């Protein structure tokens, strides 16, 4: 247990959760696993969960086995260990566990845990693309469609991420994501979702189109009786985020109002929600997700599915930026809001993913 410094327990709040490696060190370290390589290539690491230094999958598998052995389960150990490993490292622990004990780690964890903590730990053990694909499948295949999930994921993911989700969805659920979405949606809302699924936004800023796009959007909405949804769908579905930000500025100069206000005044229902989400993500994905988190906790009853999904899926991507945006917009920290809204080991796991109080 030499890496653990002391036995995991309730008093050991900081165990394994201080930053383990700087960006500078990571850049200068030859790394084998993809997770590290991807992080090393980014300009800056904006997640709160980093690849654990001196990682030993066999050792971690042993610790988890001991935590689940015999009477009772040491949830503390499970939570602290898994939230301090990157997703790629968790997959390696899973393989090492199966090799050592002849059992599937996720099944073992499910049999020992329950409720929200079980759901959160299973989510942490799922590779990112599969996790998103599973969330979309659940949103489409349940009783009725959970449009909020479709909107949140498809508006905020990169083209590359969407491509991976589609591949995994086909492999895992033997169906085409586009076909399933088309079976559950209709109209311009469906059209825009299908455009987003192509994951092929234009790149860069097209100076010549900025003014024209702003005028076209104005003419399609505020500038006419009725609304030309097609124009909104085409422009917001295909232009790059950088280009759209320029268009939104030009639109404000032209009309005197924000594009969001125009969309809310001109469209309704799921199409309105999706268009607004795309605008917010073009402005700032962390800002959009901070708002989703705030709404998940600031209503009667907590929307744990949304809370969990964002905390898990963004912990290695941009959680630091989400935290900053949350504090700036709402005047309270994400950490303290989670503390007020959740309890027990589930709360502890979420706070570790949050990574600190601002």
Steps between C-alpha positions, in 0.01 A plus 500: 500500500802730471334733244206571730705660779223410743202270504205654308239619744251773576767720658730476204326759283800595288616147418611478137317817403772763493627575147744219430685635200542839337435565131872573464596167654244317287635660182852386587408148604491220243149363538357176373130522569275699267331697776832659595603559141175680427542717810861571411399631160250748635609855566390466860338230705159625617368188670503425872576128459849435368686180418642374832880502519680169567176324411488127567183331372571169678552676832180702459304185411627342821393800710150491346477124557585546870246784527224266379613183678322352801224664698421857407654716231755777541325757279753764600788310343305430181394864462842648574691262278275514193451879505880540511561299182442603139242307298775330302661385825164368628479281187845362583391429860194321362722275285742434788210414733359245256845346453560473876155397622317358196211743551376813328582803716187695403276203594685467832456872574130481409445210740667692785357848446150636456296804406657817367852402603476181295380697194784752540772236539369301200505826298863561605591148386349554152721629213391856401357426152311197633368705791362768266360234264330324794348826621362570152367144467326529837356839399356353179390158615320582824134588527495825302814681388725687741570792268711682758761224475503510117537878506769512771723235342462586131534876554812477718714222349766552232468352151761238589316402818171467310670276243623271781155497665336389171750214454463377858120533486486276193730241655332498840133534408497349148326803359569833335482799730370720216221253419399476868498880535291537183254245636450707815505858370352708219506826306778756515605367841574162340680668207729693733581191709591313180727789390676490839544122465706557184763662726624705207482866595689736273838613632622847587334834433373593154523879510283538191214304654482671843285796395290290261429233763397766754267664245358163391423406862336836558294469181401143596371601843445849633499654154194315373155383594536134597837325519723337242635219723704353213740796506558468875558125464746537208711780647507383864546137401791546260716802585799473736473626858750781428304610195170489690638722778582765236152457349336547843690828548396620156141391572490704821622812317241445230195418713586644839431168671682176576446208265372288794217750558403485134501119499284493814259745342485329161508126574349261754545158660794269438621696196523816711689313775745347252567829317559681831732218616702527177532878547611457862753230404638719222550772760639261766450125549604523869252787545219292351584197715531715814145617435381139452662408834341798675155405369554136601540606864300817540154358440267302725687172521841436346531381140770244587525364146609838362720575800677164470531510120670840493726438801620167355527596133678834558732403788789442258398768248408844637375471858729785613335732246151377595579579864626848413194572287266369772654729762503802269137455388334392823722650770537167680742215442406176326659317795275662762191455281571126467555485877159652569319278250649154553608270782717206606760322287320617186565859608861417583559353151343804330715738707815310406403535132432870561856519632483797734302790642525839326 
